[in-house]
Each structure stands twice: as C-alpha cells, then as structure tokens.
C-alpha cells in the first residue's frame, strides 16, 4: 500500500490520479512482527537450520518466555497499536513511545506511554513502527543502544535505516544486544551485509505485507476504488488529488498547496505533542468551501511525523485518532491581503503561528511567523534560524555554510525590534548534515536552528 516507488510529482503533472489502499496489510505486518519476536525469543530459524544440517543441539538453543517481559513499541500508529494488542494477549507488559500521540488516545489504547529514554532502559524487546524521516533515521543508534538493558532484543518491520545497522552489529558483537529480527534493511536486498553473518540475527526479505489475506484485501479495495472513480468520479484515498470536480480543483489548487506547506512547516518547527490546530480564513477565500483546504493543512501537518501515508481523505481521521482538535474560523477582513490563511498550532510544549497568502494567482508566501513579518517562499530546503538581533549573526551563518560548501539560494530576514530577536529563513541547495546544524547552534547569539523540507 505504499507509494514510495511512484513518482507522484510526475503523475500529478500528467494528470494521473494516484490512489492509495491503506489498512489492508496492517494485520499482516503486525502478525509478522510478533512472529519475528517469538522466533527471536526461541531461536527458531537457527534451530531449524541446525536440525536440517543433521545436528541435535537442544542446549545451544535455550530460549526465553515472552510472558511477563516488557515490549517497547516505538510508534503507535495503526500497525504499532495492533502489535500492542497482540503482545498483551501473550501476557507481555507493553510500553510505548510516540511523541505525536495524545495522552487521551494513548489511555484508550491501554498502553503506558513513556519517554524514549525510559522505553530504551525498561524494555526486554523493542520494536519500531515509524516512517523513515529525517527525525527517525538512525533513531536507534549507538548512544540509544547504550541506554538499553544488556540482553535486549530488537525487531524492525517498519523501514530500513531506523535502526543503525553498523551500531547494531557492534552492539551484538559486544553482547549488549542479544539478538535482532529484521524484515527491512538500509539497502534492499542487503547484499554482503555484516549483520547476515551473525547467528544472533534473523531476517526476512521485507515480508510484512506478504500474506494471501493481505493481498486479497488490497486487491478488492483497489478494484472498488477504480470502479468508484470511473463510475462516480470519486477518488477515494487519493494521494495526489482530492475528490472534487476539475473546475473546483483548479480554483482550490493554489490554496491547497499553501495550506499543506504551512502544515509541513509547522510540523517541523514545533516541539511536543500536537493538541490543537486552528485555521482562520480571511478575505476572498471565505467565499469558497474550505473543507479541502483544511484537509490539505492536516495532510501537511501529519505527513512528516506519522507512520501512515497521509492523504486528503484520511488526514482528519488520523488527526482525530491522535487527539488533535481542529478548529476553523472565517473573517471577511484580511488585513493588507486579498486572502489570508492563519494557522496556530498548540502542542504540550508551546505554540506557533504561521500566516500565508497568495501572490498573484498561485504563488504561496509566508507573511508572518509568530510575531515576525516576512515574505518567504515556502519551497525546498530551508534553515529556520531564531537568533538575537546582533551584528555579525548573518555573516557568521554565511561563513559557516560557505566553509561546508553549502550554497545559499535566497534568504528572508525579519526582526521584532532593533536589538530584540530575529528570524532567518535560509534556502540552501541541499540538506545540511546534523553536524552542520550542531555547528550553527554553537554560533554566537543563535537561539535555535531547524532544518525544514518543503
């Protein structure tokens, strides 16, 4: 049901509707996780190979019961939640970490939510169920493994790269990690991967969704979606197109783009669990049906942070599942603009406000970020810098980036008052490394530095 191998931009440009079929493989992926967990606990693949080789090594394959053991689940989306339910049925103690799941929703799922560090320290088994993003890539690295119990076992049926393979290899060799079960790898097929040489590692060739039942469910759902689209014009679970007429879409399209970019920006600059998002429509846009625009905002807000592939159809559902309240307001007055979208995001760590408009007919612009007035173009790789308004800050930023051979395409600056605080939106030609971000934070007068992809 993923669309990782589809060029969505090319399909959209050619007017090709791309529809996703989410949910059909949820149970299969969750069951595969539990299968690997049990195989890991009882050394089933290794014991099978031993018997087939003519040996009878009962003492070598002493296992462990999973009942009473603690399973740490990183990411409690649709698959992670089913894994939790199945593990509880095995008598395991389940704890979870998901920075984007509200406490209320977590309570309904009867999973004890903890910090990532606490999960790492308490768990006997750890399984990951998150998307692969700039935030989750290498999430389980060497420092993370140092915080784990000696003898912990790791499972990854999500995406290769969430668990750092080199660090995992070293942790197994040193005896910190007792074993790992991998359905996914950083490179697939993994080729001459050192992990494959270890007896403590069991693996499968990305089989999470590979069951007869999942394929039947997905096939039926696809057929139903195609029939609905051809007969009724309804693009259910559309990835690149909301279910509207071509005429309406032409009018809404610039606003959909603007709203989604505001959402993506908010998601990447905001810390903490999302609690409430409010969008105020001002000016000419209030004459339109803004439902799809709000959906586009939610799509942008959720897409960078959750496991499921977010589209216009499921974004409101996913927001509700995570306890995020959505509010809308409308005003015919739009300050100095013909139309204005103002989005305020509340999290348990604070709030951010971003306002955007359209220049001309379809050129999105951010015109306010919190108290700072700007005219930023929301596209590409952006470094969002918050700093004290002092001489030399911009020069230091430019010099550091130049020393790393990072080219600046454009820059938008704003300050609240002379000698107060300021922001910079620096468009760079390529993503910067975590090391460069750390170096930026060490510069004088820099308060924060965040990398944003739009």
Order of alpha helices (4+ residues) and beta strands (2+ residues): alpha-alpha-alpha-beta-alpha-beta-alpha-beta-alpha-beta-alpha-beta-alpha-beta-beta-alpha-alpha-beta-alpha-alpha-beta-beta-beta-beta-beta-beta-alpha-beta-beta-alpha-beta
